[in-house]
Amino acid sequence: MAPRATTQTSITGFGVWHPPTVLDNVELCAAFNEFVRRDNAKHADAIAATTHVALRESSPEFIVRASGIEQRYVVDKSGLLDPERMWPNIPERPDDQISVQAEFAVHAAQKALAVAGRSGEDVDLVILGASCLQRSYPAMAIEVQAALRARGHGFDISLGCATGLCGLQLASQAVQLGQARCALVVLPELTSPHLNWRERDTHFILGDAAVAMVVEPSARAAAGAWEIRSTHMASRWSNNIRNNFGFMNRCDPNSIGGTDKLFHQHGPRVFKDVVPMAEKFINEMLAAHELGAAQVGRYWLHQANRNMNDLIVKRVLGRAATAVEAPLVLAEYGNTASAGSLIAFALHNEDLPAGSIGVMAAFGAGYSLGGLVLQRAN
């Protein structure tokens, strides 16, 4: 028999934070549809001449049917509900104040550290990631490190919606190598500023939230911690999910303000590509441990789309999964990009008994895929 695979590292703490403002589908659609009516009226002649395509209205029913999302948390909704604006109001802060995204991270980190029974001073590695970072430099992770009074070092990463799983893998590796004893992985997903709230097929997708996890050697983990049995990553180039915002934009004045500078995707292509990729990826993770799909007590998948998640787990299990086997947080949180699978884990793991096997997996832009095989310790 092959030796039991393990990284000898564990997730010892986890925490979720979100802004208090709720934006539900009804109020979102009311603002969006008013924008559509105004835009169509503005271009009425061109629409009649078929030189301009009329915009279509949205509805709460369409959103739930397409995604499973009923609401989302956002840092500000006053701007999102203004048909003349339709992007959030977030005042810039001076350089001597903590940045908005770092503040998100600190809130989640404090919750995770409390669960782990650690303080900021215990942390000697901060890995911060997000689908979009508020700035290029200095690293957001170092700002969070300073706010928590953590030691050691920190760095930022970005790998689309697989960023969280990549961060956990890097944290586990650092602990295995002795480069850290208490690593903090934090995903402050401030997504509302880079979503196109004027585009019908995506205007409802993203929500703002942060999640954090503490990774330590299994030898010092308390009972009930989640041992990281193995980590997995894969990537394959695709343009189907993209955001072209960056420092090069100002170099071409004709492109400034283009919709490609916000989140955009070819949804049907993503669905068609990612479902079989994710199924194969998860099956390979299980095969590495000689596990059958039914031996997994819980699947915490990337929270992008209910229909996608349902189909992936159905293909892995050979049957439809229950809400307990593959919990969704989409209805409440929306798609929180790289934070989604970690939020699902944080909110839906404590009922599992010792010895339970769990799989965390995420898939997104790139295409990028990340996964962990976890086991609850005695």
C-alpha positions as CSV (number, residue, x, y, z in Angstrom):
1,M,0.0,0.0,0.0
2,A,1.3,3.4,-0.9
3,P,2.2,5.7,2.0
4,R,-0.6,8.1,3.1
5,A,-0.2,11.4,1.1
6,T,-0.1,14.6,3.2
7,T,1.5,18.0,3.1
8,Q,1.8,18.0,6.9
9,T,0.1,21.4,6.9
10,S,-3.4,22.3,8.0
11,I,-6.0,25.1,7.8
12,T,-6.4,26.1,11.4
13,G,-8.5,29.2,11.0
14,F,-10.9,30.8,8.6
15,G,-13.1,33.9,8.5
16,V,-15.5,35.7,6.1
17,W,-16.3,39.4,6.0
18,H,-18.5,41.4,3.7
19,P,-19.7,45.0,3.6
20,P,-23.1,45.5,5.2
21,T,-24.8,46.9,2.1
22,V,-27.2,44.4,0.4
23,L,-28.1,44.8,-3.3
24,D,-31.0,42.5,-4.2
25,N,-32.1,41.6,-7.7
26,V,-35.3,43.6,-7.6
27,E,-33.7,47.0,-7.0
28,L,-30.8,46.1,-9.3
29,C,-33.1,45.3,-12.2
30,A,-35.2,48.4,-11.5
31,A,-32.1,50.6,-12.0
32,F,-30.8,48.6,-14.9
33,N,-34.1,48.7,-16.8
34,E,-34.4,52.4,-16.3
35,F,-30.9,52.8,-17.8
36,V,-32.0,50.6,-20.7
37,R,-35.1,52.7,-21.4
38,R,-33.2,55.9,-21.3
39,D,-30.5,54.5,-23.6
40,N,-33.0,53.1,-26.1
41,A,-34.8,56.5,-26.1
42,K,-31.6,58.3,-26.7
43,H,-30.8,56.1,-29.7
44,A,-34.4,55.6,-31.0
45,D,-33.7,56.9,-34.5
46,A,-30.6,54.7,-34.9
47,I,-32.5,51.7,-33.5
48,A,-35.3,52.3,-36.0
49,A,-32.7,52.5,-38.8
50,T,-31.2,49.3,-37.6
51,T,-27.8,50.9,-37.1
52,H,-27.9,50.6,-33.4
53,V,-28.9,47.5,-31.4
54,A,-31.6,48.1,-28.7
55,L,-30.7,47.1,-25.2
56,R,-32.8,44.4,-23.5
57,E,-34.2,44.7,-20.0
58,S,-33.3,42.3,-17.2
59,S,-35.5,40.7,-14.5
60,P,-35.0,39.0,-11.1
61,E,-36.4,35.8,-12.6
62,F,-33.8,35.8,-15.5
63,I,-30.9,36.4,-13.0
64,V,-31.9,33.5,-10.7
65,R,-32.5,31.2,-13.7
66,A,-29.2,32.1,-15.3
67,S,-27.0,32.0,-12.2
68,G,-28.8,31.2,-8.9
69,I,-28.0,34.6,-7.5
70,E,-30.6,36.5,-5.5
71,Q,-28.6,39.2,-4.0
72,R,-25.0,40.3,-3.3
73,Y,-23.1,42.5,-0.9
74,V,-21.5,45.7,-2.3
75,V,-19.3,48.4,-0.8
76,D,-21.7,51.0,-2.2
77,K,-25.0,50.8,-4.0
78,S,-26.0,54.4,-4.3
79,G,-24.0,54.7,-7.5
80,L,-25.2,51.3,-8.8
81,L,-28.8,52.3,-8.5
82,D,-28.3,55.7,-10.3
83,P,-29.3,55.0,-14.0
84,E,-27.0,57.9,-15.1
85,R,-24.0,56.4,-13.3
86,M,-24.2,52.7,-12.7
87,W,-20.8,52.2,-11.0
88,P,-20.1,52.4,-7.2
89,N,-19.3,55.6,-5.3
90,I,-16.0,54.9,-3.6
91,P,-14.0,58.0,-2.6
92,E,-10.3,57.8,-3.0
93,R,-8.4,57.7,0.3
94,P,-5.2,59.6,1.0
95,D,-2.0,57.5,1.0
96,D,-1.7,57.7,4.7
97,Q,-5.0,55.8,5.3
98,I,-5.5,52.1,4.8
99,S,-6.8,51.3,1.4
100,V,-10.3,50.0,0.9
101,Q,-9.2,46.5,-0.3
102,A,-6.6,46.2,2.5
103,E,-9.4,47.1,5.0
104,F,-11.5,44.3,3.5
105,A,-8.6,41.9,4.1
106,V,-7.9,43.0,7.7
107,H,-11.6,42.4,8.6
108,A,-11.5,38.8,7.3
109,A,-8.0,38.1,8.7
110,Q,-9.0,39.1,12.2
111,K,-11.9,36.6,12.1
112,A,-9.6,33.8,10.8
113,L,-6.9,34.5,13.4
114,A,-9.5,34.4,16.2
115,V,-10.7,30.9,15.0
116,A,-7.1,29.7,14.9
117,G,-6.3,31.1,18.3
118,R,-3.6,33.3,16.9
119,S,-2.9,37.0,16.8
120,G,-1.4,39.2,14.1
121,E,2.0,39.0,15.7
122,D,2.0,35.2,15.2
123,V,1.8,35.6,11.4
124,D,5.1,35.4,9.5
125,L,3.7,35.2,6.0
126,V,0.8,37.1,4.3
127,I,-0.3,36.1,0.9
128,L,-3.0,38.4,-0.6
129,G,-4.8,37.7,-3.8
130,A,-7.8,38.9,-5.8
131,S,-9.1,38.8,-9.3
132,C,-8.3,42.5,-9.5
133,L,-6.0,44.3,-7.1
134,Q,-6.6,47.9,-6.2
135,R,-3.1,49.0,-7.2
136,S,0.1,47.6,-8.6
137,Y,2.5,48.6,-5.7
138,P,3.3,48.7,-3.0
139,A,2.0,45.2,-2.4
140,M,-1.4,45.1,-0.7
141,A,-0.2,42.1,1.4
142,I,2.5,44.3,3.0
143,E,-0.1,46.9,3.9
144,V,-2.2,44.2,5.6
145,Q,0.9,42.8,7.3
146,A,1.6,46.2,8.8
147,A,-2.1,46.7,9.9
148,L,-2.0,43.3,11.7
149,R,1.5,43.8,13.1
150,A,2.5,40.6,11.5
151,R,6.2,39.6,11.1
152,G,8.1,38.0,8.2
153,H,7.1,38.9,4.7
154,G,4.1,39.3,2.3
155,F,3.3,39.3,-1.3
156,D,0.4,39.6,-3.8
157,I,-0.8,37.1,-6.3
158,S,-3.4,37.1,-9.0
159,L,-4.7,34.1,-11.0
160,G,-8.3,35.0,-11.7
161,C,-10.8,32.9,-9.7
162,A,-8.2,30.3,-8.9
163,T,-6.2,32.8,-6.9
164,G,-7.4,31.6,-3.5
165,L,-6.4,28.0,-4.1
166,C,-3.1,29.1,-5.5
167,G,-2.5,31.2,-2.3
168,L,-3.3,28.2,-0.1
169,Q,-0.9,26.0,-2.1
170,L,1.9,28.6,-1.8
171,A,1.2,29.0,2.0
172,S,1.3,25.2,2.5
173,Q,4.6,25.0,0.5
174,A,6.1,27.8,2.6
175,V,5.2,26.1,5.8
176,Q,6.5,22.7,4.5
177,L,9.8,24.4,3.6
178,G,10.1,26.1,7.0
179,Q,9.8,29.5,5.5
180,A,6.8,30.2,7.6
181,R,5.2,28.9,10.8
182,C,1.9,30.7,10.6
183,A,0.8,31.8,7.1
184,L,-2.2,33.9,6.4
185,V,-4.0,33.7,3.0
186,V,-6.5,36.5,2.4
187,L,-8.8,37.2,-0.6
188,P,-10.3,40.7,-0.4
189,E,-12.6,40.6,-3.5
190,L,-13.6,44.1,-4.2
191,T,-15.4,43.2,-7.5
192,S,-18.1,45.8,-7.9
193,P,-15.8,48.5,-9.4
194,H,-14.6,46.2,-12.2
195,L,-18.0,44.8,-13.2
196,N,-19.9,46.3,-16.1
197,W,-23.3,47.1,-14.5
198,R,-24.7,48.2,-17.9
199,E,-24.3,44.8,-19.6
200,R,-27.4,42.6,-19.3
201,D,-25.7,39.2,-19.3
202,T,-23.2,40.1,-16.5
203,H,-24.6,43.0,-14.6
204,F,-25.8,40.8,-11.7
205,I,-22.8,38.5,-11.3
206,L,-20.2,39.9,-8.9
207,G,-20.4,40.7,-5.2
208,D,-17.9,42.2,-2.7
209,A,-16.6,40.0,0.1
210,A,-13.3,38.9,1.8
211,V,-12.2,35.6,3.2
212,A,-9.0,34.6,5.0
213,M,-7.4,31.3,6.1
214,V,-4.6,30.5,8.4
215,V,-2.2,27.7,7.4
216,E,0.2,26.1,10.0
217,P,2.1,22.8,10.5
218,S,-0.3,20.0,11.3
219,A,1.8,19.1,14.3
220,R,0.7,22.3,16.0
221,A,-2.9,22.3,14.8
222,A,-5.7,21.8,17.3
223,A,-8.3,19.1,17.0
224,G,-10.8,19.7,14.3
225,A,-8.4,21.5,12.0
226,W,-8.4,20.6,8.3
227,E,-5.3,18.8,7.2
228,I,-4.2,19.6,3.6
229,R,-3.6,16.2,2.1
230,S,-2.6,17.5,-1.3
231,T,-2.6,20.6,-3.5
232,H,-3.3,20.8,-7.2
233,M,-3.0,23.4,-9.9
234,A,-3.5,23.5,-13.7
235,S,-3.9,26.2,-16.4
236,R,-4.7,26.4,-20.1
237,W,-4.8,29.6,-22.1
238,S,-8.1,31.1,-22.9
239,N,-9.4,34.7,-23.7
240,N,-13.0,33.8,-22.7
241,I,-12.8,35.6,-19.4
242,R,-10.9,38.9,-19.4
243,N,-10.3,42.4,-18.0
244,N,-8.0,44.7,-20.0
245,F,-7.7,47.5,-17.4
246,G,-4.1,48.4,-16.7
247,F,-1.3,51.0,-16.8
248,M,-1.0,50.7,-20.6
249,N,-4.6,52.0,-21.1
250,R,-3.6,55.7,-21.1
251,C,-1.1,55.1,-24.0
252,D,-4.0,54.6,-26.4
253,P,-6.5,57.5,-25.9
254,N,-9.0,55.8,-28.2
255,S,-9.4,52.8,-25.9
256,I,-9.9,54.7,-22.6
257,G,-13.3,53.9,-21.1
258,G,-13.9,50.9,-23.3
259,T,-16.1,48.1,-21.9
260,D,-13.2,45.7,-22.3
261,K,-11.5,47.5,-19.4
262,L,-14.1,45.9,-17.1
263,F,-14.9,42.2,-16.5
264,H,-16.2,40.6,-19.7
265,Q,-16.7,37.0,-20.7
266,H,-18.2,34.7,-23.4
267,G,-20.5,32.9,-21.0
268,P,-21.6,29.9,-23.1
269,R,-18.0,29.2,-24.2
270,V,-16.8,29.3,-20.6
271,F,-19.6,26.9,-19.6
272,K,-18.8,24.5,-22.4
273,D,-15.0,24.6,-21.7
274,V,-14.9,24.7,-17.9
275,V,-17.4,21.9,-17.1
276,P,-15.3,19.0,-18.6
277,M,-12.0,20.6,-17.5
278,A,-13.3,20.9,-13.9
279,E,-14.7,17.3,-13.9
280,K,-11.4,15.9,-15.1
281,F,-9.4,18.0,-12.7
282,I,-11.4,16.9,-9.7
283,N,-11.3,13.2,-10.7
284,E,-7.5,13.4,-11.1
285,M,-7.3,14.9,-7.6
286,L,-9.3,12.0,-6.2
287,A,-7.4,9.4,-8.2
288,A,-4.1,10.6,-6.7
289,H,-5.5,9.5,-3.3
290,E,-7.3,6.4,-4.6
291,L,-10.6,7.9,-3.5
292,G,-14.0,7.4,-5.1
293,A,-16.2,10.5,-5.5
294,A,-18.7,9.1,-3.0
295,Q,-16.0,9.0,-0.3
296,V,-15.9,12.8,-0.3
297,G,-18.1,14.3,2.4
298,R,-18.2,17.8,0.8
299,Y,-17.3,19.6,-2.4
300,W,-16.6,23.3,-2.0
301,L,-16.5,24.6,-5.5
302,H,-16.0,28.0,-7.1
303,Q,-19.1,30.0,-6.7
304,A,-19.7,31.4,-10.2
305,N,-22.9,29.8,-11.4
306,R,-25.4,27.4,-9.9
307,N,-26.0,25.6,-13.2
308,M,-22.3,25.0,-13.8
309,N,-21.6,23.8,-10.2
310,D,-24.6,21.4,-10.3
311,L,-23.4,19.9,-13.6
312,I,-19.8,19.5,-12.5
313,V,-20.7,17.7,-9.3
314,K,-23.3,15.6,-11.1
315,R,-20.6,14.4,-13.6
316,V,-18.2,13.7,-10.8
317,L,-20.7,11.8,-8.6
318,G,-22.7,10.2,-11.4
319,R,-25.8,11.7,-9.9
320,A,-27.2,15.1,-8.7
321,A,-25.5,16.3,-5.5
322,T,-27.4,17.4,-2.4
323,A,-27.1,20.9,-1.1
324,V,-25.2,19.4,1.8
325,E,-22.7,17.6,-0.4
326,A,-22.0,20.7,-2.6
327,P,-23.1,23.8,-0.7
328,L,-23.8,27.0,-2.6
329,V,-23.4,30.6,-1.3
330,L,-24.3,32.2,-4.6
331,A,-27.9,33.2,-3.6
332,E,-26.6,35.4,-0.8
333,Y,-23.1,36.4,-1.9
334,G,-23.2,36.3,-5.7
335,N,-20.0,35.5,-7.5
336,T,-17.1,36.6,-5.3
337,A,-14.4,35.5,-7.7
338,S,-11.4,33.9,-6.1
339,A,-13.0,34.1,-2.6
340,G,-16.1,31.9,-3.5
341,S,-14.9,28.4,-2.9
342,L,-13.1,29.5,0.3
343,I,-16.3,31.2,1.6
344,A,-18.3,28.1,0.9
345,F,-15.7,26.1,2.9
346,A,-15.7,28.6,5.8
347,L,-19.5,28.6,6.1
348,H,-20.1,24.9,5.5
349,N,-17.5,22.8,7.2
350,E,-18.0,22.7,10.9
351,D,-20.7,20.0,10.9
352,L,-18.4,17.4,9.3
353,P,-17.0,14.8,11.8
354,A,-13.3,13.9,12.2
355,G,-11.9,11.9,9.4
356,S,-14.2,13.5,6.8
357,I,-12.7,14.1,3.3
358,G,-13.4,17.4,1.5
359,V,-12.4,18.8,-1.8
360,M,-12.0,22.5,-2.5
361,A,-11.8,23.5,-6.2
362,A,-11.9,26.7,-8.2
363,F,-11.7,27.5,-11.9
364,G,-11.7,30.8,-13.7
365,A,-10.0,33.2,-16.1
366,G,-6.9,31.9,-17.8
367,Y,-8.2,29.2,-17.7
368,S,-6.8,28.5,-14.3
369,L,-7.8,25.7,-11.9
370,G,-6.8,25.0,-8.3
371,G,-7.8,22.4,-5.8
372,L,-7.1,20.9,-2.3
373,V,-7.9,17.5,-0.9
374,L,-8.6,18.1,2.8
375,Q,-9.3,15.8,5.8
376,R,-10.6,16.8,9.2
377,A,-8.3,15.9,12.0
378,N,-9.3,14.2,15.2
